[in-house]
């Protein structure tokens, strides 16, 4: 409930408290203020999107997506993430989100990913400079610290930014669970452009001319495409978790800030833990089972994403049960008790 001024609290509702303790648009000056505010908000969004687009062009992301061969590999690599995002979408028991909003959020996920690319690179260079200054060795432990303090928080924040830029303020975002749906779409966009860049760089480092075309590009990119296909669903899971809490924050204004931070902490921890353990975990599985590197990687990803995918599914199902209970005939569902599902509980 919004806080009220003492004058408004004491009023019986018959007094006109405009410009005293309450406010709504009445005069031409009010209209000008409202119009200028909307222009400023729209301009800020436009500047953010334009900056992201320029960075995308600068790092070669646009060419990676427009090349037919790389585009085909990227599409293949994004299919598992797309399937997971589709599951989140169909788990929404409220009104289905408009396709146009899903597409916009996906594209914004592609664009805002460029901020993560720049920040990760910049902060990595800063960390290496500091380490060199103090003659420190950045080894495995340094990488873990980087994942938890930089990669996880930065990437989950920019994916949430993709939702906050447009979908969050739209009328279609009218339920807590919508945050998970739009978060999943932002994660899909992030995973798609990340896959495209990884595939392009891998092919280029192999000495192949990406723009030359031919089935050779497709054949050579098979392994990296498979690896990126396995990595993509994680982005959907992480950002759907953060998005769910963004939705919760939208309908709990008095605690919106802490709720958003909680979602980002959970998503960043899961993300950073994956980055920190995937190499070691795959090696352990390969050593125990004797299977090849890619197969061991597949097993580890399935186990890891399965655990936290179940956590996400649990959140979606809990919301669905609460929704059906609230709309079922009979006693009020006000006594519905939420489950304890946080990692720390």
N, C-alpha and C positions, 0 to 999 in steps of 0.2 A: 504494500500500500504506500502511495506517495506521501511524503511528509507534508504537513499543512502548517501554514503560518498561524500564530495564535489568534489573529483577527479572524481568519477563515474558520478556525476551529470553534470560535465563540459565536459565529454567525448562524442564524437559523435558516439561511439560504435565501432570504428575501432581500438582502442588501446587495447593491451593485458594488463589488469590490475590484472592478477592473482597474488595473494600473496601481492598485493599492496592495492587495494581497493575492490577486489572481490576474491572469492575462489570457487574452485570445485576440486573434486578428480582427480589428475593427476599423481603424483609420487608414488613410493612405500611407502614413509613415509606417504603420504596422505592416501593411502589405509590402512596402519597399524592403523592410527588414527581413520579412519572410522570403521574398524573392532573392535578395542578396545572399542570404544564408544558403538557399538551395543552389545558387550559382557557385558559391564557394565549395560546397560539398561535391557538386558535379565536377568542378574544375580540379579538385584534389584527386578524385577518382581518375579523371582523364590524364592528369600528370603521371600518376602511378602507373597506369596502363601503358602510356606512351613510353615511359622510362623502361618498363619491362620489355616492351616490344623492341626498343633500340638495343637493349642488352642481348635479347634473343638473336637479333640479326648479327650483332657483333661477335657472339661466340659460335656462330655458324649453325644455330638451331633451326633457322628457317630453311636453309638449304638441305639440312638433314631430313626435314619433313617433306620437302618437295621433290627430292630425288626418288624416282619410282622404285628402285631396288631397296634402298634404305627404308622407304616408306612401307614396302611390303614386309620387310623384316620387323620393322617397328610395330606394325599392325599385329603380326603374329606374336610378338613378345608381349603385347598389351592384352591379349585375349583372356588369360587367367584373371588379371586385375579387373577387366571389364565384366567378367562373369561374377566376381565377388561384389563389385559395385551394383550390378543388377540385382543380386540377392538382397543387398541392403535396401535398394529401391522398393522391391516387392515386399519387404518386411514392414513397410510403412502402412499401418492400419488406418491412418487418417486419409485425407484427400491426396491423391497422387500428385506429385510435383509436375509442373508444366515442362514439356520437353525443351522448350526454349530456355528455361532457367537452368536446366541440367547442362545444356550445351554451353551456355555462357559461363557457368561455374567451371566446367571442364577446361574451357579456353583460358579462363583466368588462372586455373591451376597450372596450365602450360606456361603462361607468362610469368607468374610470380615465382616459378621455379628458378628463373634467372637470377632473382635476388639471392637465393640460397647459393647458387654457383659462385656469385661474386663474393658474398660474405664468407663462405667457407674457404675460398682461395685466399682472400685478404687476411682473415684471422689465422689461417695456417701459416702464412708468411710471417705474420707478427710473432706467432709462437716460435717459429724456427729462429727468428732474429733474436728473441729474448733468450732462447736456449743457447745460441752461439755466444751471446754476450756474457752469459754466466758459465760458459763451457759445460753445458749440460747435454746429455745424450738423450735424444727423443727416440725411444724404442717402442716396444709393445705397450708399456704402461703409458707412455705419452700419447699413443694413438687412442687408447681407451679414454683418457682424460679428454682428448679432443672430441671423441664421439659424444660424450656425455655433456660437455660444456658448450660445444659449438654445433656439431652436425645435427644431433637430435633436436635441441631447442630451436635452432635456426630453421630447419626444414619444416618442422611442424608448425612453426609460427607463420611462415610464408604460405603454407597450405591453408591455414585458418584465415589468413588475409584474403585469399581468393574467395572464400565464402562471405567474409565480412564486407567486401567491396560492393557487392550487389545483392546477392540472394538474401542475406540477412535482413535487409530493409524492405524486401518485397512482400506483398500481401500473401504470397504463396507459402512463405515461411511462417506457418501459423500453428506449429506444434513442436514440442521438444525433439521428437524423433526426426523432424525435418533437418535438424542440424547434422545428424548422422548421415542422412541421404546426401546432403550437399557436401559434407566433409568427404564422403566416399568419392564423389565426382571430382572434387579438387585433388584428392589423392591419385585418382586415375589420370588426370591431366598431368600431374607432376611426374608420375611413373612413365607416362608416354614420352614426354620430352627427354627425360633422363635416359630412357632406353635408346631413343634416337641418337643422342649424343654419344653414348657408350658404344653403340654399334658403329657409328661413323668413325670414331677415333680408333676402334679396334681394327676396322678394315684399313684405315689409312696407315696405321702403324705396321700392318702386315704387307705394306707396299702396294696395295691395290688402289687403282684410280676409281673412287666412288662414282664419279660422274660418267665413267666410260660405259656403264651398263653391262648387260650380259648376265647369263645364268651363273657365271663364275662368282659373282658378288653374292648371290643368294646362297650358293653352296659354301663359300668361305665363311659366311656370317652365321652359319647354322649353330655353332657352339655358343657364341656370345648371345645369340637370340634366345637360346634355351636358358642360359643363365639369367638373362634379364627377365624372361617370362616368369621365372621362379621368384625373382626379387620383387616384381611389381605388386603382387597382392598385399605384401607387407605395408606398402604406402597407403593402400586403401584402408587397411585395418587401423593403422595409427591415426590417420586423419579422420576416420569415422568416429573413433573414440573421442578425439578432441572436439569434433563437430557436435557430437551428442551433448557434451558439456556446454558448448556455445549455445545450443538450443535451450538447455536448462537455464543458462544465464539470462537468455532473452526474456524468460517468463518468471524470473526471480531478480528483478532489477536491484533490489536492496543488497543483494550479495553477488551481483554480476561479475565484478572483478575477480574475487577469490574463486568463483566457479570456473571462469575461463582459465585462470592460472592452474587450477587443479587438473583440468582436461589436458592442458599443454604439458604439465609435469608427467602425467600418466603416459601420454603418447610419446613424449621425448624419451622417457625411461625405457619403454618397450622398444622403441626405434634404436636407441643407443646400445641397448643390451644385445639386440640382434647383430648390429655391426661389430660389436666387440667379441661375440662368441661364434659367429658363423664359420670363420676359418678353423678355429680350434675344434668346434663341434663336428664339422665335416671330416676333419682329420681323424678324430677319435672313432667316428662311425666307420670310416674307411679302414682303420687299423683293426677294429673288432670284427667287421664283416668280410673284409677283403674285397669289397666292391670298389669300382673306379671312382675317381674324384668327382665327376659330375653326378653320378648316381648317389654318392654319399652326401653331396650338397643337396640334392633333391630330397633325400630322406630327412636331413636336418631341417630344411625349410618347411617341409610338411609338418614335422613335429612342432617346430616353433610357432609357425603361423596357425597351426591347429589349436594350440593352447590359447593363444590370445584371440584367435578367431572365435573360439568358444566363449571367451569373456564378452566379446562384442555381441555375439548372438544372444548371450544371456541378458545383456542390457536391452536389446531390441525386444526379446520375448517378454521381459518384465514390463516394459512399456505397453506392449500389446495386451498383456493380461490385465493391466490396470485400466487400459482404455476400454476393453470389453466389459470389465466389472463396473466401470463408471457409467456405461451406457446400457447395462442390462437392467431389465425391469426388476423391481424388488427393493430390498434395503439399500440405503446409501452405501457407496464404497468409500466413504470418508475414513473408515477405519483400516483401509488397505495398508498393510505394512510393507515398506520397501525392504528388499533383501540386502544383506551386507555382501557386497561384491567387490569392494576395493581391495587392491593387492595388500594393503597394510593391515586390513582387518583380520 
